[in-house]
Amino acid sequence: SLKTGIVGLPNVGKSTLFNAICENGKAQAANFPFCTIEPNVGIVAVPDPRLETLSNISKSKAIVPTSVEFVDIAGLVKGASKGEGLGNQFLANIRECDALAQVVRCFEDENVIHVAGKVDPVEDTDVINFELALSDITQIEKRLQRLEKGRAKTKEEIASNEVEKAALSRIVEALDQNIPARAVQLTEDESVLVKGLQLLTMKPMIYAANVNEADLADQGSSNAYVQALREKAAKESCDVIIVSAQVEAELRELDPVEAAEYLESLGASEGGLASLIRTAYRQLGLLTYFTTGVQETRAWTIRSGMTAPEAAGVIHSDFERGFIKAETVAYDDLISAGSLTQAKDNGRLRLEGKEYIVNEGDVMNFKFNV
Ligand code: GDP
């Protein structure tokens, strides 16, 4: 599943948010085996109201949501990239993540000590980003040395090495100016060559602005810290989401109906977990398709652009290998038809072949040879 690392300075609300996410995730998926698997790793169900609607249509016995893994990466502090003490381990944990959520303190509370003495989202994020950038610069320098020393044999190798060197030099220049690798424009060829380095600042980063409950209604528009963070994020190709770790923690004490009422009373349309997951999905170019039947209704996560056989392969490699065709109906079409039979009668159920690119919300039934 998608793995999201939670990073940030000490005392900004990381553990509060992580614990709330895992507890709320468990509560929403009471019947599913999602849980905290290690003290700092939690797997949570991706909330998706479409599952319930689909399962009513199919009279399914079970609902299986897709899941996201969260890792609480505490301890990324000043000096981590120098590899002192546990620093290296933290960076290795980050390297394994698909996306990073950086919790940024945007709330005032004189009872909660700030490590730098004052609330300052711009400086706080600089501290964390600097450690990630230093690690990337070290990686890139090693790679550049290897490219210099290595004896490229063919003309193609020489040309490709030149392309890579040029791209890496541009990234280092950007990093020197506090600009992350993800904000550097690369050609498709360059992207492919650079990908192998798994640069930390290339990973999608979501700033989770941790605010007090009063800021939820207007999404932080009247909070100057959030404003400053949004301006900075735009330059770094980052998204900002608004959460209140404290509210998330309170939500976990409530049943789903009470929780929805509480959120509504705060003027918030959804909890922080849903918005975090939705943003990560979008940044990573992920989408959801469904399978549905009497046994179960289930959500599957794929990368956007995947063909029908590739999407089938997410369920089982046999489905991909023996793929013949896929009965496909768009979620909205199925809901307005009311049943698969009706959707077929309306001409909404399509037979798609090997070239078909799966769309968000497709409901699919694969036909395959074994
Ligand atoms: P971590 O070190 O980043 O994991 O931070 P913690 O989650 O342990 O939180 C540090 C302190 O800030 C705790 O005392 C929390 O109760 C408090 N805190 C976390 N989120 C909020 C928030 O949204 N508002 C307020 N007022 N306090 C918070």
Boltz pocket constraint, residues with backbone or C-beta under 6 A from the ligand:
constraints:
  - pocket:
      binder: B
      contacts: [[A, 8], [A, 9], [A, 10], [A, 11], [A, 12], [A, 13], [A, 14], [A, 15], [A, 16], [A, 17], [A, 107], [A, 108], [A, 109], [A, 112], [A, 210], [A, 211], [A, 212], [A, 243], [A, 244], [A, 245], [A, 246], [A, 247]]
      max_distance: 6.0
